[in-house]
Amino acid sequence: MDKLQQYRQIIQQVLTEQAHPYTYSNDVETEIICDTERDHYQLAYIGWEDQKRIFSLILHFDIKDGKIWIQYNGTETPIAQVLTDQGVLASDIVLGFHSPFKRQFSGYAVT
């Protein structure tokens, strides 16, 4: 299996593992959204809590130029570490939620 396919599978596995039911309302769905053609991946809560609309992004990954970009992490889990534990090279992970200047100190890829 090539690296890109492996990274897609790892991301989808991580999203599935992080997909916990929404605990405040039965009318909110946990959705895993995978655009494997353009390599965008998200985990979100979508629905209603009483009269309040819920749309909450939990995780967002992109794959760009062979690297996994963590665009958003709304969990307490160190997702970059989870990815490395699954076999992703630290040099193939970009913490997109950090500024380009700050990324150089992360131990992961800058771009």
C-alpha positions in Angstrom: 0.0 0.0 0.0 1.3 3.4 -0.9 1.9 6.1 1.8 -1.1 8.2 0.7 -3.5 5.3 1.0 -2.0 4.4 4.3 -2.4 8.0 5.6 -6.1 8.1 4.4 -6.8 4.9 6.3 -5.1 6.1 9.5 -7.0 9.4 9.4 -10.3 7.6 9.0 -9.4 5.2 11.8 -8.5 8.1 14.1 -11.8 9.9 13.3 -13.7 6.7 14.1 -12.0 6.3 17.4 -12.6 9.9 18.4 -16.3 9.8 17.3 -18.1 9.8 20.6 -21.9 10.3 20.9 -23.1 13.8 21.7 -24.2 13.5 25.4 -26.6 16.5 25.7 -29.2 15.6 23.1 -30.4 12.6 21.1 -31.0 15.0 18.1 -27.3 15.6 17.5 -25.5 13.3 15.2 -21.8 12.6 15.3 -20.6 12.8 11.6 -17.4 11.6 10.0 -16.9 13.4 6.7 -14.3 12.1 4.3 -13.5 13.6 1.0 -10.9 11.2 -0.3 -10.7 12.8 -3.7 -9.6 16.2 -2.3 -8.2 14.8 1.0 -10.3 16.7 3.5 -11.4 14.8 6.7 -13.6 16.0 9.5 -15.4 14.9 12.6 -18.4 17.1 13.7 -21.5 17.3 15.8 -24.6 18.4 13.8 -28.2 18.7 15.0 -30.4 20.3 17.6 -30.2 20.7 21.4 -33.7 21.9 22.4 -34.1 25.0 20.2 -30.4 25.6 19.7 -28.6 24.6 16.5 -25.5 22.5 17.1 -22.7 22.5 14.5 -19.4 21.8 16.2 -16.2 20.8 14.5 -14.2 18.3 16.5 -11.3 17.4 14.2 -10.2 18.5 10.8 -7.3 17.0 8.8 -6.1 17.6 5.3 -3.5 15.8 3.3 -1.3 18.1 1.3 1.8 17.2 -0.6 2.0 13.9 1.1 1.8 15.3 4.6 -1.1 15.2 7.1 -2.1 18.7 8.2 -3.9 18.9 11.5 -6.1 21.9 10.9 -8.1 21.7 14.1 -8.1 19.6 17.2 -11.1 20.2 19.5 -10.3 17.2 21.7 -8.0 16.8 24.7 -6.2 14.0 22.9 -2.7 14.8 21.5 -3.8 13.8 17.9 -0.3 14.3 16.4 1.0 11.7 18.9 -1.8 9.4 18.0 -0.8 9.7 14.4 2.8 8.9 15.1 1.7 5.9 17.2 -0.1 4.7 14.1 3.0 4.9 12.0 2.9 8.4 10.5 6.3 10.0 10.5 6.6 13.2 12.6 8.2 14.8 9.5 4.9 14.1 7.7 2.7 15.9 10.2 2.0 19.6 10.1 0.3 21.4 13.0 -1.7 23.7 10.8 -3.4 25.3 13.8 -0.1 26.8 14.8 1.4 29.8 13.0 4.2 29.0 10.5 6.7 30.6 13.0 5.6 28.5 15.9 5.6 25.2 13.9 9.4 25.1 13.9 9.4 24.4 17.6 6.8 21.7 17.5 9.0 18.7 16.6 6.8 18.1 13.6 7.0 19.4 10.0 6.9 23.1 9.3 5.1 22.8 5.9 
